[in-house]
């Protein structure tokens, strides 16, 4: 994540999601650093057994707001590379306002997902103004019970009316 978009609030929300997954799945999630393509390497708690890699996104809407979720091609390729290299699952996890979902990147829903070019060409400071993405059906995600985000939907400063 670019440091321009890496704020104290986003770090707090990522830590919250990391704690949720650590508790639900009995894992230790280690950050791969602010410039890593994938957020966390996950180990079985109390061991050095690599279990999976996770890329996390926070969406400030309900899970039924849009029929698809996007995964940028760059993140997809990084996840697939880690999956192929380490022979462990690579997951895309999403915290919505009302649910927490995940999907393995080697599932047909992602492998056959529609590709589009998305983004805003005038987004100041972003090195990825326009990039290829995959549109994943939200119905393909697996859902975990017990999720409660730190914050709920609120107006984003870059989309103020």
C-alpha positions in Angstrom: 0.0 0.0 0.0 1.3 3.4 -0.8 2.2 5.5 2.3 -0.1 8.2 0.9 -3.1 5.9 1.6 -1.5 4.1 4.6 -3.0 6.0 7.6 -3.2 5.3 11.3 -6.8 4.5 10.8 -6.2 1.9 8.1 -3.4 0.3 10.1 -5.8 0.1 13.1 -8.5 -1.5 10.9 -5.9 -4.0 9.5 -4.8 -4.9 13.0 -8.4 -5.5 13.9 -9.0 -7.8 11.0 -5.7 -9.6 11.7 -6.9 -10.2 15.3 -10.2 -11.5 14.1 -8.6 -14.0 11.8 -6.0 -15.0 14.3 -8.8 -15.8 16.8 -11.1 -17.6 14.3 -8.5 -19.7 12.6 -5.9 -20.1 15.4 -3.1 -18.5 13.4 -0.3 -16.1 13.9 -0.4 -13.5 11.1 2.8 -11.7 10.3 2.9 -8.5 8.3 5.0 -8.7 5.2 5.7 -5.0 5.4 4.1 -1.8 3.9 5.6 -2.3 0.4 4.7 -6.1 0.1 2.2 -7.1 -2.5 0.4 -9.4 0.0 -0.4 -8.4 3.5 0.2 -11.4 5.8 2.1 -14.7 6.0 0.1 -17.0 8.3 1.5 -19.7 10.6 -0.2 -22.2 12.8 -0.2 -20.7 16.2 2.9 -21.7 18.3 4.7 -23.3 15.3 6.8 -22.4 12.3 4.3 -24.2 10.0 3.4 -21.8 7.1 -0.3 -22.1 6.6 -1.3 -19.5 4.0 -0.9 -16.0 2.7 -3.6 -13.4 3.0 -4.3 -10.2 1.1 -6.9 -8.1 3.1 -9.2 -5.3 1.9 -11.7 -3.3 3.9 -14.9 -2.3 2.1 -17.0 0.4 3.7 -20.3 -1.0 2.4 -22.5 -3.9 3.1 -21.7 -7.2 1.3 -24.9 -7.0 -0.8 -24.2 -3.4 -2.1 -22.4 -4.6 -5.2 -22.5 -7.9 -7.0 -18.8 -8.1 -7.5 -15.6 -7.4 -5.7 -12.4 -6.4 -7.4 -8.9 -7.9 -7.1 -6.2 -6.1 -9.0 -4.2 -8.2 -11.4 -1.0 -7.3 -9.6 -2.2 -8.6 -6.3 -3.7 -11.7 -8.0 -0.3 -12.6 -9.6 1.5 -12.0 -6.3 -0.9 -14.3 -4.5 -0.7 -17.0 -7.2 3.1 -16.8 -7.2 3.2 -17.4 -3.4 0.7 -20.2 -3.7 2.8 -21.9 -6.4 6.1 -21.4 -4.7 5.2 -22.4 -1.1 2.4 -24.9 -1.9 0.0 -23.3 0.6 -3.3 -21.5 0.1 -3.3 -17.9 -0.9 -6.5 -16.1 0.2 -8.2 -12.8 -0.6 -10.1 -11.6 2.6 -12.6 -8.8 2.7 -14.0 -7.0 5.8 -17.4 -5.4 4.9 -19.5 -3.3 7.2 -21.8 -6.4 7.9 -19.7 -9.5 7.1 -16.2 -10.9 6.7 -15.5 -13.0 3.6 -12.6 -14.9 2.0 -11.8 -16.8 -1.1 -8.8 -18.8 -2.3 -7.2 -17.3 -5.4 -7.0 -20.6 -7.2 -10.8 -21.1 -7.3 -12.7 -21.0 -10.6 -14.6 -17.8 -9.5 -11.3 -15.9 -9.6 -9.4 -17.8 -12.3 -12.3 -17.2 -14.7 -13.3 -13.7 -13.4 -14.0 -11.0 -15.9 -11.1 -8.7 -16.5 -11.5 -4.9 -16.9 -9.3 -1.8 -16.6 -10.4 0.3 -13.7 -9.4 3.3 -11.7 -9.4 7.1 -11.9 -6.8 8.7 -14.1 -6.8 11.8 -12.0 -6.2 10.2 -8.6 -3.4 12.3 -7.2 -0.4 10.5 -5.8 -1.4 7.0 -6.8 1.1 5.0 -8.8 -1.8 2.8 -9.9 -4.3 5.2 -11.3 -5.5 2.7 -13.9 -4.8 -1.0 -13.7 -6.3 -4.3 -14.8 -8.6 -5.9 -12.2 -10.6 -9.1 -11.8 -14.3 -8.9 -10.9 -15.1 -11.6 -8.4 -18.8 -12.5 -7.7 -19.4 -11.7 -4.0 -21.5 -14.9 -3.9 -18.3 -16.9 -4.3 -16.9 -15.8 -1.0 -17.0 -17.9 2.2 -18.3 -16.0 5.2 -17.1 -16.0 8.8 -19.5 -15.3 11.6 -18.7 -12.9 14.4 -17.2 -10.0 12.4 -17.7 -6.5 13.7 -15.6 -3.8 12.1 -14.0 -1.0 14.0 -15.9 1.6 12.0 -18.8 1.5 9.7 -19.6 3.3 6.5 -18.7 7.0 6.5 -18.2 9.5 3.7 -14.8 9.3 2.1 -12.9 12.6 1.8 -12.1 11.9 -1.8 -15.8 11.4 -2.7 -17.4 14.3 -0.8 -20.3 15.9 -2.6 
